[in-house]
Amino acid sequence: MIPIDDTLYNTLYSLPSRFQKGYAFPSPLNPENRRFDVLRQWRNVIKKTELENVRFHDLRHTFASHLVMAGVDLVTVKELLGHASLTMTMRYAHLAPAHRTRAIKTLDSAYQTDTNTDTVEDSGSSHHPK
């Protein structure tokens, strides 16, 4: 079983034909069982929404990236994705450039003091993008 957050649970549960038995993709023949052909459903979604160049697998990359950018550690992301190694998880956890910039600013602010006695004065030149 894969854990989900309350927002997703409530969204799925509110759909009349879904999730009443705990399956996001119930079988159309027997709602007590899960559907085994999820990719067929995915293709229908893509066709109806007219999205281009979107693969079902892309959702795993997005999931991992958003978890990492929200501060979730890589070991936990690895476990949620079911990976055997952190190396594989690193392939999925692409970070947005803005996230990297925030990380560096966090480090910078950690070393700031109220008196600024242990920091180098800004000479007016900058070696980082604003």
C-alpha positions as CSV (number, residue, x, y, z in Angstrom):
1,M,0.0,0.0,0.0
2,I,1.2,3.5,-0.9
3,P,0.4,6.3,1.5
4,I,-1.4,9.4,0.1
5,D,-2.2,12.8,1.6
6,D,-5.6,14.0,2.7
7,T,-6.1,16.2,-0.3
8,L,-5.7,13.3,-2.8
9,Y,-7.7,10.9,-0.6
10,N,-10.6,13.4,-0.4
11,T,-10.4,14.1,-4.2
12,L,-10.5,10.4,-5.1
13,Y,-13.2,9.6,-2.6
14,S,-15.4,12.3,-3.9
15,L,-15.4,10.7,-7.4
16,P,-18.6,8.6,-7.6
17,S,-17.1,5.7,-9.5
18,R,-13.7,5.6,-7.7
19,F,-12.0,4.9,-4.4
20,Q,-15.1,3.6,-2.6
21,K,-13.3,0.3,-2.1
22,G,-9.9,1.9,-1.8
23,Y,-8.7,1.7,-5.4
24,A,-7.8,4.8,-7.4
25,F,-8.4,2.7,-10.5
26,P,-11.2,0.1,-9.7
27,S,-12.0,-2.6,-12.2
28,P,-15.0,-1.7,-14.3
29,L,-16.2,-5.3,-14.2
30,N,-15.8,-5.8,-10.4
31,P,-15.3,-2.6,-8.3
32,E,-14.1,-4.9,-5.4
33,N,-10.9,-5.4,-7.4
34,R,-8.3,-3.0,-8.9
35,R,-7.9,-2.3,-12.6
36,F,-4.8,-3.9,-14.0
37,D,-4.5,-1.8,-17.1
38,V,-3.8,1.6,-15.7
39,L,-1.8,2.7,-18.8
40,R,-5.0,2.4,-20.9
41,Q,-6.7,4.8,-18.5
42,W,-3.7,7.1,-18.7
43,R,-3.8,7.2,-22.5
44,N,-7.5,8.1,-22.2
45,V,-6.7,11.0,-19.9
46,I,-3.9,12.3,-22.2
47,K,-6.3,12.1,-25.2
48,K,-9.1,13.9,-23.4
49,T,-6.8,16.7,-22.1
50,E,-4.8,17.0,-25.3
51,L,-1.5,17.0,-23.4
52,E,1.6,16.4,-25.4
53,N,4.9,14.7,-24.4
54,V,3.6,13.6,-21.0
55,R,4.2,10.0,-19.9
56,F,2.7,8.3,-16.9
57,H,6.3,7.8,-15.6
58,D,6.8,11.6,-15.5
59,L,4.5,11.7,-12.5
60,R,7.2,9.8,-10.4
61,H,9.8,12.4,-11.3
62,T,7.4,15.2,-10.4
63,F,6.5,13.5,-7.1
64,A,10.1,13.0,-6.1
65,S,11.2,16.5,-7.1
66,H,8.4,18.2,-5.2
67,L,9.1,16.1,-2.1
68,V,12.8,17.0,-2.2
69,M,12.0,20.7,-2.8
70,A,9.7,20.6,0.2
71,G,12.5,19.4,2.4
72,V,11.9,15.7,2.5
73,D,15.1,13.7,2.9
74,L,16.3,11.5,0.1
75,V,16.1,8.3,2.2
76,T,12.3,8.9,2.7
77,V,11.8,9.7,-1.0
78,K,13.7,6.5,-1.9
79,E,11.3,4.5,0.4
80,L,8.2,6.2,-1.0
81,L,9.4,5.4,-4.6
82,G,10.3,1.9,-3.7
83,H,13.9,2.3,-4.9
84,A,16.7,-0.1,-3.9
85,S,19.3,2.6,-4.0
86,L,19.8,6.3,-3.5
87,T,21.5,6.5,-6.8
88,M,18.2,5.7,-8.6
89,T,16.3,8.2,-6.4
90,M,18.8,10.9,-7.4
91,R,17.8,10.4,-11.0
92,Y,14.2,11.2,-10.1
93,A,14.7,14.1,-7.7
94,H,15.4,16.9,-10.2
95,L,15.5,20.2,-8.4
96,A,14.3,23.5,-9.8
97,P,17.0,26.2,-10.1
98,A,15.1,28.4,-7.7
99,H,15.2,25.7,-5.1
100,R,19.0,25.6,-5.3
101,T,19.2,29.4,-4.9
102,R,17.0,29.2,-1.8
103,A,19.3,26.5,-0.4
104,I,22.3,28.7,-0.8
105,K,20.5,31.7,0.7
106,T,19.6,29.5,3.7
107,L,23.2,28.7,4.2
108,D,24.1,32.3,3.9
109,S,21.5,33.4,6.5
110,A,22.7,30.7,8.9
111,Y,26.1,32.4,9.1
112,Q,24.8,36.0,9.5
113,T,25.1,37.6,12.9
114,D,23.4,40.6,14.4
115,T,26.7,42.6,14.4
116,N,28.1,41.3,11.1
117,T,31.5,41.2,12.8
118,D,32.5,37.9,11.3
119,T,31.3,38.6,7.7
120,V,33.2,40.2,4.8
121,E,31.9,43.7,3.9
122,D,30.2,43.9,0.5
123,S,32.6,45.7,-1.8
124,G,29.8,46.6,-4.2
125,S,30.7,43.8,-6.6
126,S,28.6,40.7,-6.8
127,H,29.7,37.2,-7.8
128,H,26.2,35.7,-7.7
129,P,23.1,36.5,-9.7
130,K,20.4,38.5,-8.1
